[in-house]
Amino acid sequence: MTARTLLPFEPDVVRPWTLGTGPRGALLLHGFAGTPPELRRLGEHLAAHGWRCHAPAMAGHATTPEDLAQTTWRDWADSAATALQALLDDCESVVVAGQSMGGSMALHLAAHDDRIRAVATLAAPVWLSDWRVRLLPLAQHLVRWDVPGDDVDLFWPEAVHELHSYGRRPTRAIRQLDLFTGVVRRELALVRQPVLVLHGGRDQVIDPRNAVDIERGLVCSAAVERHTYLRSGHGMSVDVDREEINARVLAWFDRFVPPPAASGQPAAAARAPRKRRAAAASTGTPARRRPAAAS
């Protein structure tokens, strides 16, 4: 199965999954028209280091494009919030990570739920750059489906086989995605949790400048770091930098929710000073304040 398919999904391949045990929970959210497996590698890495990870399928996803056409962004948010509550019921502390629209959803959840301890976003949008977006208010009533091209922006093109998404997307749902990114953009100032903002320099789906705007909008976050992986495409979780991304996300979450054996002073980590930290727009460089956008 390739990244985008017109064939029905195999249920066992795209179903929600849970890995790991322990008092620390991580909710992992897939992208628009995507499925839970896209964050499986990150979940395996977190689970191996003491995190209980759950990757749900948001409303209208991992089934059929027709199902997605019947949903709104509020349905996606409600299903993500339901999954968050289930994890909160089982764990003492919960963090949220998401890829693409899932990263935007992680920010949305954090803006409305202070129980979330930290957030990590991978290639998250708060605006869409395609000029056709401006036509969506009318186009959603005239054109039912959008069929993406076959271009792959990944440094490792073969990694696209680890992604499973609809080969056609309802125009109505794309309109909902556009509305949702606008909502999240306006909510950024409500987010108080620490946020790690990651983006791929090769991303041709979501403009990497979104990461800069997210960082700038998080004016009340306890801590913010931004990193651009110049070799990675949109599906960062499976591309060439995936191991370093997994390690960085783990370090971020462990920083604010230390492992039980190392949590002699958990309150200090939870009360990180409300300062803004930004990392250079290339992999592995020291952090510096307010970096310029990556070229």
Buried (B, 14 or more C-beta within 10 A) or exposed (E): BEBBBEEEBEEEEBBBBBBBEBBBBBBBBBBBBBBBBBBBBBBBBBBEBBBBBBBBBBBBBBBEBEBBBEBBBEBBBBBBBEBBBBBBEBBEBBBBBBBBBBBBBBBBBBBEBEEBBBBBBBBBBBBBEEEEBEBBEEBBEEBEBBEBEEEBBBBBEEBBEBBBBBBBBBBBBBBBBBBBBBBBBEBBEBBBBBBBBBBBBBBBBBBBEBBBBBBBBBEBBBBBBBBBBBBBBBBBBBBBBBEBBBEBBBEBBBBBBBBEEEBEEBEEBBEBEEEBBBBBBBBEEEEEEEBEBBE
